[in-house]
């Protein structure tokens, strides 16, 4: 799949490279036409960059990855050049590609430029080294955050007893206030029932009251659910219990396995570069040396 994606991206890049000089040689009409041309090339290069980044991250063949990396670096450089040209043309960092995206039938999300995954993978050893150096500096200076012990201030026994008594009285006061509130509400309901009389016992009025309360409760729940869905849709709140399908889990597992195979093939390739060179030197080294000596003697005979 990734080989096919690479070939398709390479064909699109070749077609774009053939078309770009022709567009630039044509007489420029106005500023809007120039920006339209630059923006179209910019969007197409971004799509090529996204595909190449995925291919470079997942393909396991080391020689192919070397070639794709060179093309990927070139595409990133061309994107920066086009971005600089658009900034100089419009004197602004923000551009609008709505009409071009609509013509190319692309979604706005496809215009986002992802951070290449190999940026972090290649700098992983450097980051770990920096963390070790920082930990060593903290240890040498005597600032060990992992083994720090905070001093505990002791207080006299009578003061501790007094604090416990204050907390207990406060707890009892809160319970008494809650109990008195319940008694007051019961007395208030009893007074209301006496004043209303027949109105409270009326079945129609009771049903209407229950309907009002239930509709209010139901609408509050519905509004809260709609608000939560809107926040999740806008990306302001992450989903509490996201349902991840088995296909996505399997795809992530395959990606991890492919990265492990990729690392192993890279190590084998580096070792093969050394071993093949040594084997070539042992097997064909004498023949190569004799051929070079014959060429040097032939040059001396002809020229000197």
PyMOL commands that set and color helices and strands:
alter all, ss='L'
color gray80, all
select helices_A, chain A and resi 2-25+31-58+62-90+98-104+108-111+117-122+124-140+157-196+198-201+203-234+246-303
alter helices_A, ss='H'
color red, helices_A
deselect
rebuild
show_as cartoon
